[in-house]
Amino acid sequence: MDVRVQSAVCRVAPLAVISPVRDEAAHVQRTLDAMLAQTLRPQEWLFVDDGSKDDTRALIERAAAQHPWIRVISRSDRGQRVLGGGVIEAFNTGLAALHNKNYQYLAKLDGDMSFSPRYLEVMFEAFAADPKLACVCGKVFRPEGETLVEEYISDESTCGQFKLYRREAFEAIGGFVPAVLWDGIDWHRCRMLGWHTQSFHHPEAQLFHHRLMGSSDRGVLRGRARLGRAMWAVGYHPLYALAAGVFRMRETPKLTGGVMMILAYCKAALLRAPQHTDAAFRRYLQRWQLAQLRQRFF
């Protein structure tokens, strides 16, 4: 990795970061502060304001005025937050608008995250140790009062809140799919092509998510129902979908969130809603899911 020295404190990595944001004024300053404190920073950080009506853009522009490697562009307001497809459309707008096309690594970062000053440095140490590592992240935690609640993801998966990719691998999978559960489809496609993906615990590489997952659009219950429909669309095995719903029952909102996921999956199945068109991918996904269930329960 070609890391250019900026100062004794901060180095510059051949990394482009794109942050699609909409109405993140309550959280985005934390994200800005976290990135500005990094010991290894990106060569370019591009915010794509996707129709914010609050002070999101003003906060970002204030930072951009002081740091030329931060920029902000806007998309026209579509009138509402569109999860999955909408966020990837905004990401792709940013990808096309990057000034420096010579990046070797690419990240999608949400505007409601924070992380420790060595987060990027630890991630690039992981890339250096494994040439086949496509995508990597730390584990995600949600502050609740004085405690931290881990938002569980398997060690093979990577979180959607901060996707950090080797460019070669990102281009090999054709980028992100503009749909709900894009952040699961991508790393499975990497593994189908022989790449490695990883999330891991590290005291200096924790990700802090400052909003309950699935709550950004009309509440958590709607988010859980949307997730259930997406599980059918992607091709989840019924047993894995059931296990995922039961697992979510212990999270806020207790019991009802997981029930909504299962009911939405079953409804989509009964209606024979459209599924991911790549049958090979669906077969691969279900084999992986059944292997995970056997490993966990048998």
C-alpha positions in Angstrom: 0.0 0.0 0.0 1.4 3.4 -1.0 1.0 5.5 2.2 2.1 9.1 1.8 3.4 10.9 4.9 1.4 14.1 5.6 2.9 14.8 9.0 4.4 13.1 12.1 0.8 12.6 13.3 -1.3 11.7 10.3 -0.5 9.8 7.1 -2.6 9.6 3.9 -3.8 6.3 2.5 -4.8 5.7 -1.2 -8.4 5.5 0.1 -11.6 7.2 -1.1 -14.5 7.4 1.4 -18.0 8.1 0.2 -20.7 9.0 2.8 -24.3 9.1 1.6 -26.2 11.2 4.2 -29.7 12.4 4.7 -30.8 14.4 7.8 -27.9 13.3 9.9 -27.4 16.6 11.8 -27.8 14.9 15.1 -25.0 12.4 14.4 -22.7 13.5 11.6 -20.4 15.7 13.8 -19.3 12.6 15.6 -18.4 11.0 12.3 -16.5 14.1 11.2 -14.6 14.2 14.5 -13.7 10.5 14.4 -12.3 10.8 10.8 -10.4 14.0 11.6 -8.8 12.3 14.6 -7.5 9.3 12.5 -3.7 8.5 12.5 -4.2 7.4 8.8 -6.7 9.4 6.8 -8.2 9.0 3.3 -7.0 10.9 0.3 -10.6 12.0 -0.4 -13.8 12.0 1.6 -16.9 12.8 -0.4 -20.3 13.3 1.2 -23.4 12.9 -0.9 -26.2 14.9 0.6 -29.3 13.0 -0.4 -32.0 15.6 0.2 -31.3 16.7 3.8 -33.7 19.2 5.3 -31.8 19.7 8.5 -28.3 21.2 9.1 -26.4 18.2 7.8 -24.9 20.0 4.8 -23.9 23.1 6.9 -22.0 20.9 9.3 -20.2 19.1 6.5 -19.4 22.3 4.6 -17.9 23.8 7.8 -15.4 20.8 8.0 -14.8 20.9 4.2 -13.8 24.6 4.4 -11.0 23.6 6.8 -9.9 20.3 5.1 -9.7 20.3 1.3 -9.8 16.5 1.2 -13.4 16.7 2.4 -16.1 17.6 -0.1 -19.9 17.6 -0.3 -22.2 17.3 -3.3 -26.0 17.1 -3.5 -28.6 14.9 -5.1 -32.1 16.2 -5.7 -34.6 15.4 -2.9 -36.6 12.3 -3.8 -39.0 13.3 -1.0 -38.2 10.4 1.4 -35.4 8.2 2.7 -35.1 5.1 0.5 -33.1 2.4 2.2 -31.1 -0.2 0.4 -31.5 1.0 -3.2 -31.5 4.7 -2.3 -28.3 4.7 -0.3 -26.5 2.8 -3.1 -27.8 5.2 -5.7 -26.3 8.0 -3.6 -23.1 6.0 -3.1 -22.8 5.5 -6.9 -23.3 9.2 -7.5 -20.4 9.8 -5.2 -18.3 7.2 -6.9 -18.7 8.9 -10.2 -17.9 12.3 -8.8 -14.6 11.4 -7.0 -11.8 13.8 -8.0 -8.9 11.4 -7.5 -9.5 8.1 -9.5 -6.2 6.6 -8.4 -7.5 5.1 -5.1 -6.6 1.6 -4.2 -9.2 1.2 -1.5 -12.8 2.4 -1.3 -15.2 2.8 1.7 -18.8 3.5 2.2 -19.3 5.2 5.6 -22.6 6.2 7.2 -23.1 9.6 8.9 -24.1 8.2 12.3 -20.9 6.4 13.2 -17.8 7.1 15.3 -14.6 5.1 15.9 -11.2 5.3 17.6 -8.2 7.3 16.1 -6.4 4.1 15.0 -9.4 2.5 13.3 -8.2 2.9 9.7 -4.6 2.1 10.7 -5.8 -1.3 12.2 -7.9 -2.0 9.1 -5.0 -1.4 6.8 -2.8 -3.7 8.9 -5.4 -6.4 8.2 -5.2 -5.7 4.5 -1.4 -5.9 4.6 -1.5 -9.3 6.3 -3.8 -10.9 3.8 -3.5 -10.1 0.1 -6.9 -11.9 -0.6 -8.8 -9.8 2.0 -11.5 -8.0 0.0 -13.4 -6.2 2.7 -12.9 -5.7 6.5 -14.4 -3.9 9.5 -14.3 -3.9 13.3 -17.2 -5.1 15.3 -20.2 -2.7 15.8 -21.5 -1.4 19.1 -24.5 0.7 20.0 -24.2 3.0 23.0 -27.2 2.6 25.3 -26.8 4.8 28.3 -23.6 3.7 30.1 -23.4 0.4 28.3 -22.4 -0.8 24.8 -24.6 -3.3 23.0 -22.9 -5.3 20.3 -24.8 -5.4 17.0 -23.9 -9.0 16.1 -22.4 -9.9 12.8 -20.5 -13.1 12.0 -16.7 -13.0 11.7 -17.0 -13.7 8.0 -19.4 -10.8 7.4 -18.8 -7.0 7.2 -21.1 -4.3 8.4 -22.9 -2.0 6.1 -22.2 1.1 8.2 -18.5 1.2 7.3 -17.6 -1.0 4.3 -13.9 -0.8 3.6 -12.9 -2.5 0.3 -9.8 -3.4 -1.6 -10.6 -1.8 -5.0 -9.8 -4.8 -7.0 -12.3 -6.9 -5.1 -15.0 -4.3 -5.2 -14.7 -4.0 -9.0 -14.6 -7.9 -9.3 -18.1 -8.2 -7.7 -19.4 -5.3 -9.9 -20.0 -3.0 -6.9 -23.0 -2.9 -4.6 -26.4 -4.1 -5.5 -29.0 -1.3 -5.1 -31.4 -3.3 -2.8 -32.1 -3.9 0.8 -29.4 -6.4 2.2 -26.9 -5.1 -0.3 -24.4 -5.3 2.6 -24.8 -9.0 2.8 -24.9 -9.8 -0.9 -21.6 -8.0 -1.4 -19.4 -10.1 0.9 -21.0 -13.4 -0.1 -20.2 -12.5 -3.7 -16.6 -11.8 -2.7 -16.4 -15.3 -1.1 -17.9 -16.9 -4.1 -15.0 -15.5 -6.1 -12.3 -16.7 -3.7 -11.8 -13.5 -1.7 -11.7 -13.3 2.1 -14.0 -11.0 4.2 -13.6 -10.4 7.9 -14.9 -8.5 10.9 -13.0 -8.8 14.1 -12.8 -7.5 17.7 -9.9 -5.1 18.5 -9.8 -2.6 21.3 -8.8 0.2 18.9 -11.1 -0.8 16.0 -14.6 -0.7 17.5 -17.3 1.0 15.5 -20.0 2.9 17.4 -23.4 3.2 15.8 -25.4 6.0 17.2 -28.8 5.0 16.0 -30.7 1.7 16.4 -30.3 -0.4 13.3 -33.4 -0.2 11.1 -34.9 2.8 12.8 -34.0 5.5 10.2 -37.1 5.1 8.1 -40.5 5.2 9.9 -39.5 3.2 12.9 -37.9 -0.1 13.9 -40.9 -2.4 13.3 -41.3 -1.2 9.7 -37.5 -1.8 9.4 -37.8 -5.3 10.7 -40.6 -6.1 8.3 -38.6 -4.6 5.4 -35.7 -6.9 6.5 -37.9 -9.9 6.5 -39.1 -9.2 2.9 -35.5 -8.6 1.9 -34.4 -12.0 3.3 -36.9 -13.7 1.0 -35.8 -11.5 -2.0 -32.2 -12.4 -1.5 -32.9 -16.1 -1.1 -32.5 -16.9 2.6 -33.1 -20.5 3.5 -36.4 -20.8 5.6 -34.6 -22.2 8.6 -32.0 -19.5 8.6 -34.7 -16.8 8.2 -36.5 -18.3 11.2 -33.3 -18.4 13.2 -32.5 -14.8 12.3 -36.0 -13.7 13.4 -35.7 -15.5 16.7 -32.3 -13.9 17.2 -33.7 -10.4 16.7 -36.4 -11.1 19.2 -33.9 -10.3 22.0 -33.2 -6.8 20.5 -35.3 -3.7 20.8 -38.2 -3.8 20.3 -38.2 -7.1 22.3 -40.0 -10.0 20.7 -42.1 -8.0 18.2 -39.2 -7.0 15.9 -38.2 -10.6 15.3 -41.8 -11.7 14.9 -42.3 -9.0 12.2 -39.2 -10.3 10.4 -40.5 -13.8 10.3 -44.1 -12.8 9.3 -42.8 -10.6 6.5 -40.6 -13.3 5.2 -43.4 -15.8 5.2 -45.8 -13.4 3.5 -43.3 -12.7 0.7 -42.8 -16.5 0.3 -46.6 -17.2 0.1 -47.0 -14.4 -2.4 -44.0 -15.7 -4.4 -42.4 -12.3 -4.4 -39.5 -11.8 -6.8 -36.1 -13.2 -5.7 -32.5 -12.5 -6.6 -32.1 -13.5 -10.2 -28.7 -15.3 -9.7 -29.7 -18.8 -8.9 -26.1 -19.8 -8.3 -25.8 -17.1 -5.7 -29.0 -18.3 -3.9 -27.7 -21.8 -3.8 -24.3 -20.7 -2.4 -26.1 -18.5 0.2 -28.3 -21.3 1.4 -25.4 -23.8 1.7 -23.5 -21.2 3.7 -26.5 -20.6 6.0 -27.1 -24.3 6.6 -23.5 -24.7 7.4 -23.7 -21.9 9.9 -26.8 -23.5 11.6 -25.1 -26.9 11.8 -22.0 -25.3 13.4 -24.0 -23.3 15.9 -26.6 -25.9 16.9 -25.2 -29.4 16.2 
